[in-house]
Amino acid sequence: MNRADGTEEAPDGARPRYEQSHPAKSEPRSGSPSHSNMNPTENLTHAATTVTDGGESMYTYDTSRDLAAYFTEIDGRKFGSQASPYLLPADETEFWRLDKQHTAFLVGLGELYPCPDVVERVLAPRPGETIEVVDLGCGTGTWALSMAKRFPHAQVLGIDVSPNPLNPTLLTANIRFEVEDINTGLAHYANRFDLVHMRCVGGGLLDYTQAITYAAQCVKPGGVLIVADLDIMLCAEDMISSQRMATPDYPQGSWLQRYFYEFRWSYAVNGSDVLGADKVLDKGLWEQPLLHGCEAAGVYIPIGPWPKSTDSAEAQRLEFGGILLRQNLRAVLRSCQTLMRKAGIPQDLLDEWVQKCDEELDTLKIHSWLQLRMFWGQRKPTSTTSTQEASTGTSSTEVNFQPSNWVPHRQVHLYHSAEECENARKMRMDTLGEVAKPVALNLAGSDK
């Protein structure tokens, strides 16, 4: 039986219960960052003895036993209790939204990952080597699980700041999950993974540029890093210009554009590096010293099934992707209100904005695209690569490095240089028009 993400259900050999490994400090050390701002051993009855570098031990996390320690309830919604700038819910309603968002991305891109020729070459089985994949900020684990099923010879790891109680019948023997905050560093995974994937985690990062470096350090020489994040500056129908937002002087503008503009600034007020993320998204990975062969893409997904096409496959993709994204955005309008209230925006104003956004989603009088921005590159060889190859008689994937020949469909815009990427962003900024003073900044008394 096939699932909505295009993968098949787990075989009978799936693991009988869902466990997560969580790194816990065996002995607190002065100046050492922990993977969690809570003591993860306080509510546990047993621990394993595996010790990693830095004095960290791993214990088995059991969802039936330990969930309460990781979550708190706010306004009837469940949130992660870890100290983090990420303040979207972590409950079943949000999990359904995230899985729908994943499917919208899958439909919009047409694949689980960009540059499929490069990814599949890097993940191909190699005698004597263990192929490993990690999904940083894995959320519900849907992408990681899809990869575990597509590449059954690979070991797949999902990492997130909060645990997720997945259905154990869906899990395969080659996947596991760990609870960890990537803001504190990932040195214990250095040079380990053939593919590192990080998608839509910008809201939970304290320093976006540093997080990219952490992720790149996890890639083994010749491996691939893929970073993806939403550009919440909505695009107009031409996929080039920016959608003008609603303001007091331009009330006919997009209220969705206005709402997500306010959401972005609420995140910034709450400590997330969303403004730094914007700069990274503009520049791509070309300046990342650990990578080469870098490229970027903008995946445009319609907000609602308004686009038409004479090509039946394209028409179906646009309609399905648009329906999914519209449903996802309706849920986002509700999910992000706790964060926006924390930034000081009153509920009556949020209610007014949501009503106008819902009307825009209902009527589709304004034709907008949401862009998923994707960047990728391959890890350069390290100084020890040649020595290791000579001593072991093995070769790294770097030997077979070739640029991607991927030709995506026309709603995916490829960028082969930082200049191309920045020019596309400049065009959107130049056509944005008047913007409102963010309410969160007004309330904070900031002139940012």
Summary of the structure (lengths in Angstrom):
residues: 448
radius of gyration: 21.9
end to end distance: 52.0
largest distance: 69.7
contacts: 1436
relative contact order: 0.14
helix: 38%
strand: 22%
